[in-house]
Amino acid sequence: MIDRTGLAEFLRRRREALQPEDVGLPRGRRRRTSGLRREEVAALCHMSTDYYSRLERERGPQPSEQMIASISQGLHLSLDERDHLFRLAGHNPPTRGAVSEHISPGLLRIFDRLHDTPAEIVTELGETLRQTELGVALTGDMTVYSGPARSIGYRWFTDPATRQRYAPEEHPFLTRMFASGLREVSTLRGPGSRAAHYADLLLARSDEFRQVWNDHEVGIRPHEVKHFVHPELGALELTCQRLLDPGQSHSLLVYTAVPGSESHEKLQLLSVIGTQALSQGGT
């Protein structure tokens, strides 16, 4: 059963404890609010200000599990705080561990500061949870997919458009890498895992996947230097730095270019054109 008073008080306290810079927002000169404004939290949680405000005022219908998950991320809650919020809203907390998609506050704080860099947060199966605007401009919006297609490794073998963003000479290596990674995760997580399910689906759908899967390769790690192909800017050679959150099995990937290089100039141009070139859709 929902605890409306407890829910409202907890939301207010967490909102007031957050500062704009904690979530990547400008402070502004005339700010009088202690912490974040309701409209700022609502935007971070991808919901209307009216809906969020009613929760803080002990009104409205019981929020769904999806809404509570969104609020948990918007307020940068820890796992313990997230679980508490779920219980206040009358729901059982989600499972913790590798299958959890709750991003840790520390990783989000770093991500929120990467305004001028292509970056993304991904799961161990290559499911993109967050992207910066420049990340979307570089590779397309990777968060729009559902089901198995959320995994770039799954799309690599089932959606030819996925390969268009990567240099053709890299394709053979990436094919082996995605199969190797899926084999490792499916073995680690077990026969009933989502990774094992994806492997079964790909074995049924892709001759290419079956061929590399049967090679039983493991330990193939991503190259530090990646070669992208942007539809407007052409080839980009970017260095990928990875920050791992071992508790959640999430990785923050940050893409940079060598200063003074052609790819660096293209990244600067990408920050100007933003997502305009993606108006026709991405991969």
C-alpha positions in Angstrom: 0.0 0.0 0.0 1.3 3.5 -0.9 2.5 5.7 2.0 1.5 9.0 0.5 2.8 11.1 3.4 6.1 9.3 3.6 6.5 9.4 -0.2 5.8 13.1 -0.4 8.2 13.9 2.4 11.0 11.7 1.0 10.7 13.3 -2.4 10.8 16.8 -1.0 13.9 16.0 1.1 15.7 14.5 -1.7 14.8 17.3 -4.1 16.0 20.0 -1.6 19.2 18.1 -1.0 20.2 18.3 -4.7 22.0 21.3 -6.1 21.8 22.2 -9.9 25.4 21.4 -10.4 24.9 17.9 -8.9 22.7 17.1 -11.9 24.5 19.1 -14.6 22.2 22.1 -14.5 23.2 25.8 -14.4 22.7 27.5 -11.1 21.6 30.9 -12.5 22.0 34.2 -10.7 18.5 34.6 -9.2 18.0 31.2 -7.6 16.3 31.3 -4.3 15.1 27.7 -4.1 16.8 25.5 -1.6 17.9 22.6 -3.9 16.2 21.9 -7.1 12.9 23.3 -8.3 10.0 20.9 -8.9 10.0 21.7 -12.7 13.7 20.8 -12.8 13.1 17.5 -11.1 10.1 16.7 -13.4 12.3 17.4 -16.4 15.0 15.1 -15.1 12.4 12.4 -14.5 10.8 12.8 -17.9 7.3 13.7 -16.5 5.1 16.7 -16.3 5.7 19.2 -13.5 2.0 18.8 -12.5 2.4 15.1 -12.1 5.5 15.4 -9.9 4.0 18.2 -7.9 1.0 16.1 -7.0 3.2 13.4 -5.6 4.9 15.9 -3.3 1.4 17.2 -2.2 0.1 13.6 -1.4 -2.3 13.7 -4.4 -2.9 11.8 -7.6 -2.9 8.1 -8.5 -0.4 5.6 -7.3 2.7 6.0 -9.4 3.7 3.0 -11.5 6.9 1.1 -11.1 8.2 2.7 -14.3 7.5 6.2 -12.9 9.2 5.4 -9.6 12.3 4.0 -11.5 12.4 7.3 -13.5 12.1 9.4 -10.3 14.9 7.3 -8.7 17.3 8.1 -11.6 16.2 11.8 -11.8 16.9 12.3 -8.1 20.2 10.4 -8.4 19.2 8.0 -5.6 21.4 5.3 -4.3 20.2 1.7 -4.5 19.1 1.8 -0.8 17.2 5.0 -1.5 15.7 3.6 -4.6 14.4 0.6 -2.8 13.0 2.8 -0.1 11.2 4.9 -2.6 9.7 1.8 -4.3 8.3 0.6 -0.9 6.9 4.0 -0.1 5.0 3.9 -3.4 3.6 0.5 -2.6 5.9 -1.6 -4.9 8.5 -4.3 -4.4 12.0 -3.0 -5.3 13.6 -4.2 -8.5 16.3 -6.9 -8.5 19.8 -5.6 -7.8 23.0 -6.7 -9.5 23.9 -7.2 -13.1 20.4 -7.1 -14.5 19.6 -3.8 -12.8 19.5 -0.7 -15.0 19.6 1.7 -12.1 22.7 3.9 -12.7 24.7 4.7 -9.6 24.7 8.4 -8.4 28.5 8.6 -8.8 28.4 7.5 -12.4 25.6 9.9 -13.1 27.4 12.8 -11.5 30.4 12.2 -13.9 28.1 11.7 -16.9 26.2 15.0 -16.2 29.4 17.0 -16.5 30.2 15.7 -20.0 28.3 18.3 -22.0 31.1 18.8 -24.6 32.0 15.1 -25.2 30.4 12.1 -26.9 29.7 9.7 -24.0 27.2 6.9 -23.1 26.4 4.6 -20.2 26.0 1.0 -21.2 25.1 -2.4 -19.6 27.3 -5.5 -19.8 25.2 -6.5 -22.8 25.8 -3.2 -24.7 22.4 -1.7 -23.9 22.7 2.1 -23.9 21.0 3.6 -20.8 22.1 7.2 -21.3 23.8 9.3 -24.0 25.1 12.9 -24.1 23.8 15.1 -26.9 27.1 14.7 -28.7 26.9 10.9 -28.2 23.6 11.0 -30.0 25.0 13.2 -32.7 27.9 10.7 -33.2 26.1 7.4 -33.3 22.4 8.1 -33.4 20.0 7.7 -30.5 20.8 4.2 -29.1 18.2 4.4 -26.3 15.1 4.1 -28.6 15.3 0.4 -29.0 13.3 -2.2 -27.1 13.6 -5.9 -26.4 16.8 -7.7 -27.5 17.4 -4.9 -30.1 18.5 -2.7 -27.2 21.8 -4.6 -27.2 24.2 -3.4 -29.9 25.7 -6.9 -30.1 22.3 -8.3 -31.0 21.7 -5.5 -33.5 25.1 -6.1 -35.1 23.9 -9.5 -36.4 20.2 -8.6 -37.1 20.1 -5.0 -38.3 22.5 -4.1 -41.1 22.1 -0.4 -40.5 24.0 -0.8 -37.2 27.2 -1.4 -39.1 27.0 1.8 -41.1 28.4 3.9 -38.2 31.6 1.8 -38.0 34.5 1.6 -40.5 34.2 -1.4 -42.8 37.7 -2.6 -42.0 36.6 -2.9 -38.3 33.6 -5.1 -39.1 35.4 -8.6 -38.9 36.9 -7.7 -35.5 33.7 -6.3 -34.1 31.8 -9.5 -35.2 34.2 -11.6 -33.3 34.2 -9.2 -30.3 30.4 -9.1 -29.9 30.1 -12.9 -30.1 33.0 -13.3 -27.7 31.5 -10.9 -25.2 28.0 -12.5 -25.4 29.6 -15.9 -24.7 31.4 -14.6 -21.7 28.4 -12.9 -20.2 26.0 -15.8 -20.9 28.4 -18.2 -19.2 28.9 -15.8 -16.3 25.2 -15.2 -15.7 24.0 -18.8 -16.5 21.5 -20.6 -18.8 18.4 -18.6 -17.7 20.0 -15.2 -18.1 19.1 -12.5 -20.7 22.5 -13.0 -22.3 21.8 -16.7 -22.9 18.4 -15.8 -24.3 20.0 -13.4 -26.7 22.5 -16.0 -27.8 19.7 -18.5 -28.5 17.8 -15.9 -30.6 20.9 -15.1 -32.6 21.7 -18.8 -33.2 18.2 -19.1 -34.7 18.4 -15.9 -36.8 22.0 -15.4 -38.0 24.3 -17.7 -40.0 27.2 -15.4 -39.4 26.6 -15.4 -35.6 26.4 -19.2 -35.6 29.8 -19.4 -37.4 31.7 -17.1 -35.0 29.8 -18.6 -31.9 31.0 -22.0 -32.8 34.6 -20.8 -32.7 34.2 -20.4 -28.9 36.4 -17.4 -28.7 36.6 -15.4 -25.4 38.7 -12.6 -24.1 38.4 -10.4 -27.2 38.4 -6.8 -25.8 37.4 -3.6 -27.6 40.1 -1.6 -29.2 41.0 1.7 -27.4 40.9 3.5 -30.7 37.6 3.3 -32.5 36.8 4.2 -36.1 33.4 5.7 -36.6 31.7 6.8 -39.9 29.4 9.8 -39.5 26.8 10.3 -42.2 27.8 14.0 -42.5 31.4 14.3 -41.3 32.8 11.0 -42.6 35.5 9.0 -40.8 36.4 9.8 -37.2 39.2 8.2 -35.2 38.3 8.4 -31.5 39.9 7.1 -28.3 37.4 5.4 -26.0 38.0 5.6 -22.2 35.9 3.2 -20.1 34.9 3.7 -16.4 33.4 0.6 -14.9 30.9 0.5 -12.1 31.5 -3.1 -10.9 28.5 -3.1 -8.5 26.0 -2.5 -11.4 28.1 -3.9 -14.3 27.6 -0.6 -16.1 30.3 1.2 -18.1 30.7 4.9 -18.9 32.3 5.3 -22.3 33.8 8.6 -23.2 35.0 9.3 -26.7 37.8 11.9 -27.4 40.1 12.8 -30.3 43.8 13.8 -30.3 44.0 17.6 -30.2 44.9 19.1 -33.5 43.9 16.0 -35.5 41.3 15.9 -38.2 39.0 13.9 -36.0 39.3 16.6 -33.3 38.2 19.3 -35.8 35.3 17.1 -36.8 34.2 16.7 -33.2 34.2 20.4 -32.8 32.1 20.7 -35.9 29.8 18.0 -34.5 29.2 20.1 -31.4 28.0 22.9 -33.7 25.7 20.8 -35.9 24.5 18.7 -32.9 21.8 16.3 -33.8 20.6 18.2 -36.9 22.1 15.7 -39.2 20.1 13.0 -37.4 16.7 14.5 -38.2 16.2 11.6 -40.6 16.9 9.0 -37.9 20.0 7.2 -36.6 21.0 3.6 -36.1 
